């Protein structure tokens, strides 16, 4: 943790507690070290500081769009929290390499596969980079869902606090059963992964993955397996 973060974090946490009623109790179950990829849904600006503050002091770094550094306040937070900038216009090999090195050092990477904010909290189609990162570095993925933050700006206008809830799943590994990894298999694994995230959320948030949730509940998961506690 940087010196600036030691000063800023307690103040920011106090401010956010004043603005929001935060149920982050399940974040206490996040492992204290990695290698681990925390996968979250992307609603708005709230989840980045909340995830950082409520998982600290775990060695977690966020993969954050490079445009964030152009925004004064969020760019400041990205710098003091040592976030990894990622170029969303293509496959950013430099960012993935930095993330991989952090995983090799038993760190934790946090990312949002949807890439862009939903604003309304309804899940959008995700990108498969999380699958590639997990497979290449043999890292488990921990789905973390949050909801309620989509009401923040409306509540702000009406001087109301916002209820934000976090739900934490179990560590999952992508398992291609020794088969050649193709684009279609990668997409199928991603769909199951996003369905596992959706299952922790109320039904009206399932969005793009509503059908996948139904199918996974009926048939189970083919490309994912839970990581045993002793693995």
C-alpha positions in Angstrom: 0.0 0.0 0.0 1.4 3.4 -0.9 1.7 6.2 1.7 -0.9 8.2 -0.1 -3.4 5.3 0.0 -2.8 5.0 3.8 -4.1 8.5 4.2 -6.8 8.5 1.5 -8.4 5.1 2.1 -9.8 5.7 5.7 -11.2 9.1 4.6 -12.8 7.7 1.4 -14.2 4.8 3.3 -15.9 7.1 5.8 -17.4 9.2 2.9 -18.7 6.2 1.1 -20.3 4.8 4.3 -22.0 8.2 4.7 -23.4 8.0 1.1 -24.2 4.3 1.0 -25.4 1.5 3.3 -22.9 -1.2 2.3 -23.3 -4.9 2.9 -19.8 -6.1 2.2 -19.7 -8.8 4.9 -19.2 -11.6 2.3 -16.0 -9.8 1.1 -14.4 -11.0 4.3 -14.3 -14.5 2.7 -12.0 -13.4 -0.1 -8.7 -15.2 0.2 -5.9 -13.2 1.8 -3.5 -13.9 -1.1 -3.5 -15.3 -4.6 -3.0 -16.2 -7.2 -6.6 -15.2 -7.8 -8.7 -13.3 -10.3 -11.7 -11.5 -8.8 -14.3 -11.1 -11.5 -17.0 -8.4 -10.9 -19.9 -7.0 -12.8 -19.5 -3.3 -13.9 -22.3 -0.8 -13.0 -20.6 2.5 -12.4 -17.7 4.2 -10.6 -18.7 2.9 -7.2 -17.5 -0.7 -7.4 -13.8 0.2 -7.9 -13.3 2.1 -4.6 -15.7 -0.2 -2.7 -13.9 -3.3 -3.9 -10.5 -1.8 -3.1 -11.5 -0.5 0.3 -13.3 -3.6 1.5 -10.7 -6.1 0.2 -7.7 -4.2 1.6 -5.1 -5.1 2.8 -5.1 -8.0 0.3 -2.5 -7.6 -2.5 -5.2 -6.8 -5.1 -4.6 -4.7 -8.3 -7.4 -3.7 -10.6 -7.3 -3.8 -14.4 -8.7 -0.4 -15.3 -9.4 1.3 -18.6 -6.6 3.6 -19.5 -9.0 6.5 -19.9 -9.4 6.6 -16.1 -6.0 8.3 -15.8 -7.5 11.3 -17.7 -10.1 11.9 -15.0 -8.6 13.9 -12.1 -10.1 12.1 -9.1 -10.4 8.6 -10.4 -7.0 8.9 -12.1 -5.5 9.9 -8.7 -7.0 6.8 -7.1 -5.8 4.6 -9.9 -2.2 5.9 -9.4 -2.1 5.6 -5.6 -3.7 2.1 -5.8 -1.3 1.1 -8.5 -4.0 -0.1 -10.9 -3.0 -1.6 -14.2 -4.1 0.5 -17.2 -5.7 -1.5 -20.1 -6.4 -0.5 -23.6 -9.9 -1.8 -24.5 -9.5 -1.1 -28.2 -7.8 -4.5 -28.7 -5.8 -7.2 -26.9 -3.5 -5.3 -24.5 -0.6 -7.7 -24.1 1.3 -5.3 -21.9 -1.5 -5.1 -19.4 -2.1 -8.9 -19.4 1.6 -9.4 -18.8 1.6 -7.1 -15.8 -1.5 -8.9 -14.5 0.2 -12.2 -15.0 3.3 -11.2 -13.1 1.2 -10.1 -10.2 -0.6 -13.5 -10.2 2.8 -15.3 -10.3 3.7 -13.4 -7.2 0.6 -14.7 -5.4 -1.3 -11.4 -5.9 -4.9 -10.8 -6.7 -6.2 -9.2 -9.9 -9.6 -7.6 -10.1 -11.4 -7.0 -13.4 -14.8 -6.6 -15.0 -15.3 -8.7 -18.1 -18.1 -6.6 -19.4 -15.6 -3.8 -20.1 -18.1 -0.9 -20.0 -20.5 0.3 -17.4 -24.1 -0.9 -17.5 -25.5 2.0 -15.5 -28.7 0.1 -14.7 -26.9 -3.0 -13.3 -28.3 -5.4 -15.9 -25.5 -7.8 -17.2 -24.1 -7.1 -20.6 -22.1 -9.4 -22.9 -18.7 -10.0 -21.5 -15.2 -10.3 -23.1 -13.2 -13.5 -22.9 -9.9 -12.0 -21.6 -10.6 -13.3 -18.1 -10.7 -16.8 -19.5 -7.4 -16.4 -21.3 -5.7 -14.9 -18.2 -7.0 -17.6 -15.9 -5.9 -20.4 -18.2 -2.5 -19.0 -19.1 -1.6 -18.4 -15.4 -3.5 -21.4 -14.0 -5.4 -19.0 -11.7 -8.7 -19.6 -10.0 -11.5 -17.1 -10.6 -13.7 -15.7 -7.8 -17.0 -14.3 -9.0 -18.1 -11.3 -6.9 -21.5 -9.8 -7.7 -22.8 -6.4 -6.5 -26.1 -4.6 -7.0 -27.9 -1.5 -5.8 -25.2 1.0 -6.9 -27.2 1.7 -10.1 -29.5 3.9 -8.0 -26.7 6.1 -6.7 -27.1 9.2 -8.8 -30.9 9.3 -8.4 -30.5 8.8 -4.7 -27.8 11.6 -4.7 -30.3 14.0 -6.3 -32.9 13.2 -3.6 -30.4 13.2 -0.7 -30.9 9.5 0.0 -28.3 6.9 0.9 -27.8 4.0 -1.6 -28.0 0.3 -0.5 -25.1 -1.6 -2.1 -24.9 -5.4 -1.6 -21.9 -7.7 -2.4 -22.2 -11.4 -2.9 -19.1 -13.7 -3.1 -19.1 -17.0 -4.9 -16.6 -19.8 -4.6 -13.2 -20.0 -6.4 -13.6 -21.6 -9.8 -11.1 -23.0 -12.3 -11.7 -23.2 -16.0 -11.2 -26.8 -17.2 -11.1 -27.6 -20.9 -10.6 -31.3 -20.1 -7.3 -31.5 -22.1 -9.0 -30.4 -25.3 -7.6 -27.8 -27.7 -8.9 -24.4 -26.7 -10.9 -22.9 -29.5 -12.7 -19.6 -29.6 -16.1 -21.3 -29.2 -14.9 -23.3 -26.1 -13.5 -20.1 -24.6 -16.8 -18.3 -25.2 -18.8 -21.3 -23.7 -16.6 -21.2 -20.6 -17.1 -17.4 -20.4 -20.9 -17.8 -20.6 -20.9 -20.3 -17.8 -18.7 -18.0 -15.7 -21.0 -15.1 -16.2 -24.0 -17.3 -15.4 -22.3 -18.2 -12.1 -22.0 -14.5 -11.4 -25.7 -13.8 -12.4 -26.9 -16.6 -10.1 -25.9 -14.5 -7.1 -28.0 -11.6 -8.2 -31.8 -11.0 -8.3 -33.3 -12.2 -11.6 -34.0 -8.8 -13.1 -30.2 -8.2 -13.3 -29.4 -11.4 -15.4 -29.8 -9.5 -18.7 -27.7 -11.0 -21.5 -27.1 -14.2 -19.4 -30.7 -14.9 -18.4 -30.9 -18.0 -20.7 -27.4 -19.2 -19.6 -28.5 -19.1 -16.0 -31.5 -21.3 -16.8 -29.4 -23.7 -18.7 -26.7 -24.0 -16.1 -29.2 -24.5 -13.3 -30.7 -27.3 -15.4 -27.6 -29.0 -16.8 -24.8 -27.8 -14.5 -21.4 -26.5 -15.6 -19.3 -28.3 -18.2 -16.2 -26.0 -18.5 -15.9 -24.9 -14.8 -15.1 -26.7 -11.6 -15.0 -25.5 -8.0 -11.6 -25.4 -6.5 -11.2 -27.6 -3.4 -10.1 -25.9 -0.2 -6.9 -27.9 -0.2 -5.9 -27.3 -3.8 
